[in-house]
């Protein structure tokens, strides 16, 4: 059930990633799949995080026209790194998680560019777009967690009154 | 090391995945196909959802755009209605101005035709009750209005007579007032009588000898016999002629016209609808010898 829920969530996030730019172009910079991967890496087990990263990366590869495995490799690596650190460094709250997600986005872009260079492929990404992507993803993370926290507290207050 | 030892299985999975991705990427580098099996699988999995979301999105945006279009159309329609109302008001005002202009021209023409001095005035009040029918004109003694002045409409027809003058206005007794009486004659036959109101919109020509020649459609004008109204002002047209009440001791019926009755019963349609008169001319009252 948990796997199915995460699979559906990833599918939804993948679709969200392709559609949000239609609504408002700056939203296209947000890496919604990475937010999910970082969330799982900070809270779940190492194995779960790595598998989720792989699936999310593969989905992103499938939805984009890039080399299949590129984002899979990058997101799996990021999930592994964050999951490793999360065992001795607890990161909670919208702002710290936003910073971690922003750094993860920068790392992912670095890994992707490194692979493209190694594979002899051309790439058309600039420092500005990489930074923009990292900032947008970090801001989206902060926004999502703020809303989630508010909803959680509201539900908690209601259940206390009942 | 301890951590890695505990998660040897996870490390193995990670290593396997990374190696798999590496092989996958290396495999694709020298291939020319643009769509790999993985891409195809992902697209196959995501395309129904993609299509559904796309359809929902297109429906939503289409609905939104139509809604915005309707809002825009509604707003434009509202503006057009307001504009239309303004134009209608302007058009109405222009038409009224044109009508007023025509009436004033008519009045001016009439004033030039009439030999006696006259004073143009505007009707500012109407009083039509059971016992009295009158108009108030915005000309008074300060303007030169005088009691007993004949009042005529822009088309030259008689409206009535000034019965009271204040400093700034004059009260006119109309022809249709039952108390009004005007010396009149039939233009065609010169039959003479007295025109007076009967309380409604029509007039009565009384005291016309039953032997006189009067027919429907005959024009009746002022005769000047009463010393109040100048002669020749049109009053109305005959619309009904009937023998009057028989004289007592006259021969039994059937009676030929004129037999047994002193006067004819004659109804007139006035040439002017006094309730609709807006402008009038006040003629200088007749003095002895005029």
Interface residues (C-beta under 8 A of the other chain):
Chain A: X11 X14 X15 X18 X19 X22 X45 X46 X47 X50 X51 X54 X57 X58 X59 X61 X62 X63 X65 X67 X68 X69 X70 X72 X73 X76 X77 X80 X84 X87 X115 X119 X120 X121
Chain B: X3 X7 X9 X10 X13 X14 X17 X18 X20 X21 X22 X24 X25 X26 X28 X29 X34 X36 X38 X39 X41 X42 X43 X45 X46 X49 X50 X53 X54 X57
